[in-house]
Each structure stands twice: as C-alpha cells, then as structure tokens.
Amino acid sequence: MGHNDFSDSSRPLYIAEKKDYEVAEEHGGLSELGITAIRRLNTLGALIDISQMSKAATLQTIKLSDAPVIASHSNVRALSNVSRNLSDEEIDAIGKNGGVIHVASFGAYLVDLSDPALLTAIKKVRLGHDLPEAYSYPYELYWEIPDLKKRTSFLMSMRATTGQVRLTG
Amino acid sequence: MTQKTGSEIYDKLKKAMLPALGILLASCMPQQQAPQSVPSASVETQVEKAQRVHEDVLVLDAHADIVLPETSKTYLASDGLSKVHPDKLRAGKVDAVVMAIAVDPGPRTKGGDAAAKAEANAKLAKALKIANLNEDIVIETDATEIRAATSTGKNRPHPRFSKCPSAGWQCQ
C-alpha cells in the first residue's frame, strides 16, 4: 500500500493528518530505481509480482521484464472496479507476457461495483462515517474510525450494503 | 522432536515455503460446500472432480502475509491463528505458499528504512522458524526445488536450512 521509491501503488496511502490520500502518481509508474530493480531481478532469475502496482507501473514492468510476471493476488477490474484489480489491458498484457494471474478469494476485491445504486449506497455509508468518498475497496480506511461504536456501525452498514464481510486488505 | 525418515516425511503432505518480496490467499478460500438445494449427485461429481484436480496439481498459494505478534488481529483468521497456519495447510492439502516479506508503509528516511529492514528480518525469521518447527515444511527458493519437494514417490533428501539460504540474508 502506498507509493514507494520503486513504483507507484494501486492503493495510494491515506494520510490521516491531512484526511486525504497521497497523490495519485509519484513516478508515473516505475521510478528509475524501480527500472533498475526489474533488470536486477531478471538477472537474478527472480519472479516479479505485479500485484499492488499501479496500472502504469504494471504495464511498464511487463514491457521491461525479460521473464513472465505474476499477479499473486488480483482480480478483474471489469467485474469489480476496485483499484487493486487488473484492467483488461493489464490482463491481456500479462497473458501475452506468458504470466499468471492468481485470483484472490478476497471479498473486498470481488464486490460487483457496476450498479450505480450500490455505489451511491457505499458513498452514503462512507460519508456518514466521516471516511473519504474515494476508496480502493468499500471497506478501506475503516480502521481510521477512532470511535469503536462508530467503527462497528460502519462495518455493519457496509456489510448490509455490499454483502461482504472481509475486512483486511 | 522425533526424527523421521525421508520416505515417512514424503508420505505426509509436502510443502514448500518461499520467502518473497511480494504478498496469498488460497487458504482464505471458503471450504467447498454443496448447496443443500441442489441435487447431491451432480454436485458431488463436481466436488470429486475438484478434489481430484486438487490432488493432482501442485497447489500453490501465491501470497501469504506473515503474522508477527504485533500484527493487527484483523489479519488473523477467526480462530486467532494465521490463515496459513501449518495445520490449515495440511488440512487443505496446500503444497506451497509464498510467504511475503512485505513491510508496512513508513517514512522514507534512514530511520524508516531501518524500521522496514527490522520488520523484514523479523518476518524472514518467522518463516524460517515455521520451517524449523515442522518436519514436513521446507523452504525452497526456485521452481525445480519446489517440484522436487512436492512430488511424491521421490525420496529426495529433505532439504532443511540449518543456515541462511543464501549469503546476505539475516537469519536467526
């Protein structure tokens, strides 16, 4: 979670003091250090995992890598539009690269977010519990709710809204 | 701890663990349950087929978080144990798990780098400890070793790490 010196993340970090996320992109994908790391990993024969990378970083990594990559735990964004999941472009690129995608049976990444009414309901629950409207998955940042009763209320409300229980990510 | 022969060990479920710079979830999958309203014959056939495939392939969980004492309980299963506790891997017949030496986000400073390195080393030590405490778990670092360690019928010497897997690793 969060951008680092190597790459941008598919889940920008939430800065509690600012009550907002960090910038959407820090490097525009991979940094110079990240590009060097990909080359070094190829040299060492390491398997590169693109799960958690931003879309730009993922596509750059696939283009750069001499070896197939894997997504160790990512799902399909077209079915569940959370930022951690893979776009069709990324999925096709991994396929052409000879890579593998391990689908994660993690409820938060499997919510069908295609229904506008559901998106509205999720937004209402989040804003009603003082969480940012933006999220990579509906439960995200529940841990930032300091009051335990309010946190429980959020979890129960989101469970009722999405039908999903899983909390960690 | 009783010393087991190679064949005895390989009669048990074989597993390999790969410390990795990355993140898994097969063990988090809900248990297969036949829907009660569906005729049992066809469902059982599907379940049997799934079980056969499960037995035939090398079942690999590509990403598992390593749980430290200070890890948030939200990362644990409802029984309070790791989602990839060895007993669960045996029960689920999981052959291999990539244990993620992943660190939490932190300040990109010397202090932050030191804290991240300490966390990474603690997770590596935990992975090594799991292997050391379980006769049927080994740590492997390449695909050939994993296939060898998980293939039945081969009395390959049980590779155990009595020292660091490679130079530069900090092990305990």
Interface residues (C-beta under 8 A of the other chain):
Chain A: M1 G2 N4 D5 L13 G45 A46 L47 D49 S51 Q52 I70 S72 H73 H102 A104 S105 F106 W143 L167 T168
Chain B: A20 L21 G22 I23 L24 L25 A26 C28 M29 P30 A62 H63 S72 T74 Y75 V98 D104 P105 R108 D142
